């Protein structure tokens, strides 16, 4: 393995271990992803949504000068399509302060969910939310203040997640730097995780976030997709379905920051729609997450009473333990992905 980077070596060894487990472990099923080289029919990227705005930019002069029209509110989409796909497309939507990197190679170099689901036979689409990552933000408000045409109070709020506060939010432990027992997140590679953090403009955007209508457009384009959200984006699939059910085959909200409020929101858009709300471990011990779990339980109960097909699952209750808020990056992430693939195959694809 001479010449490989540290993370490439970890990835190679990890993939070999997974392959050995699948071959020798006796627990492999017909639907498990094959080991070996990844074979795909197509990969690429595109943008969905967007609107024109007038912009200014820094010129070579010591003042800002008009620069014309730019496009904002679009979402970047990267996709991989397996050979002869027999399962519905998945759209993976990241949460606060992050980008589509959430679903890619884990901080310690293991296979991410984007690759796992392609190997499992799902066309997989990974997005960057509007105004995040490769989806452009508008500099208009900032430049208006810079040129003196707007009050400094008009500057948009931009949030960044510091690791000390994020530690408890991501449930690595009760507080920084304490760690929960049997924690599955690869804390030895946490430096790589913190590098994933980017400025989050969502507080400066309208509700629903511009990502929501773009997701609706994408679902229609895919002619039947499962929307899979995480954390801050947890409410987006619900808002997308409320906007238009077209093209939506199921909703999966992983550790959502919010579910629809059954006391305020119309539950009709969720009738007969397969819905999964999924939480990891240590939720009841978190002052931030315990109320959100309670609220999502209320939604699931109300949605089912209104003719829904909603489920709420806590991983410890199905025998999967030690998971953080970033469960798609935890050391047992592929076990969770395998379980989730089975849920989708049964509830959406009709496979046993």
Secondary structure, 3 states (H helix, E strand, C coil): CCCCCHHHHHHHHHHHHHHHHHHHCCCCCCCCCCCCCCCEEEEEEEEECCEEEEEEEECCCCCEEEEEEEEECCEEEEEEEECCCCEEEEEEECCCCCCHHHHCCCCCCCCCHHHHHHHCCEEEEEEECCCCCCCCCCCHHHHHHHCCCCCHHHCCCCECCCHHHHHHHCCCCCCCCCCCCCCCCCHHHHHHHHCCCCCECHHHCCCCCHHHHHHHHHHHHHCCEEEEEEHHHHHHHHHHHHHCCCCEEEEEEECCCCCCCCCCCCCHHHECCEEEEEECCCCCCCCCHHHHHHHHHHHHHHHHHCCEEEEEEEHHHHCCCCCCCCCCCCCCHHHHHHHHHHHHHHHHHCCC
